[in-house]
Amino acid sequence: MPYEVHIAPGESPQEPTTEDLGSADHGWPLWEVFIRARRGLSHVHAGSIHAPDAEMAVESARDVYTRRSEGVSIWVVPSALIVAADPDDADILFDSDKPYRHPTFYEIPDEVGHM
């Protein structure tokens, strides 16, 4: 069952429970793991793990995906909370009919060099 957030005005969001997030056969939700290799770089999806809560998910992600100290930061996100666009909507989402995004028609003077 997908997780839905319902927050009344004036309330603060609460961390979802295992029941909210769905579970694997052993009762633990699936978490997506993102690792940042070093400062200044972006977090990159490393894989998935099952864990009972966020704290254990971070610890498990550290043990599984950073065995050789290859990371400086770990993010874990419940898989049930990730929303993805439909691949069939790619034409609408990534409309390439916007020439101003790629101004290849401008002439750059030689003095400018690389931009």
N, C-alpha and C positions, 0 to 999 in steps of 0.2 A: 504494500500500500504506500503510495507516495506521501511524503511529509508535507503538510500545509501549515503555514504560519497564519495564525489569527490573533491579532493584537488589538485590544480595545484601546481607545484614546486614553492616554494617561498611564497605561501599563508599560512595563519594560519587557522585552523579549526574554524568554527563559531558555536555557540549554535544552535541546530535545532529548527525550529519553530513548532507550533502546526500542521500546514499543513504537515510538513515533517514527523511527528511522527505518524500520524493517530489520530483518535479521537473517543470518545464515543459518544453516542447520543446527549449529551449536549455540545459537542465540545471540551472537555478537554481530553488530552492524559492520558494514564495509566502509572503510575510510580511504580516501585518495590522499596520496603522499606527494608533497612538493618539496624539493630540496634546492637550496641556493648554494652553489659550489664555493663562492667567495664573495666578499663584499663588492657591491657595484654591479653584480650580475642579477639577472632575473631568476625567480624560482622556476624550476622545471619539474614537470610531472615525472616522478620516479617509479610509481606503481601503486598497488593497493594492498591493504592489510585488513584483517578483522581484529577488532578490539572492543572491549566492553564500554570504554569511555574515552574522552579526549586525552586525558593524561596518559593512559596506557597506550593509546594510539601513537602519541609522540615518542614514548619510550620504545615501543616496538618498531616504529619507523627508524629510529636511531640505530637500533640493533640490526635491522635488516638492510637498510639502505645506506648507512654511513659507517660500515665496518672499519674502513681504513681512514677515518677522519676526513672524508672527502667533502664534507659540508660545513657551513657556518650557520645555517638556519633551516628549520623544518617547519612546514605547515601541514596540518592534517585537516581534511574537510570531509564530513559525512557524505558519502556518495549520493545518498538520497536527496541531499540539498543542492546538488549541482544541476543546473538547468542548461540544456544545450539547444541550439537552434536545429530545426529540421533540415537535413541535408538537401531536401527537395526545394527549400527556400533559398538556396545559394544564389540564384540569379537575382532575386530581390534584395538580399542582404549585401551582396558584393557586386552591385551594379558597376560595371566598368565604363558606363557612358558618362563619365565625369572627367573630362580632359584637364580641368583645372587642378586635379590632384597630381597629375604627372605632366608638368609644364615642359614637355620636350619640344614644343614649338617656339620657345624663346631662344634667341641667339645670345650667347654669353661672350662678352669681349675676351680676347686672349689674355689681357692684363689680369683678369679676375682669377684665372687658374681653375683649380677644382673647387666645387661648391659642396 
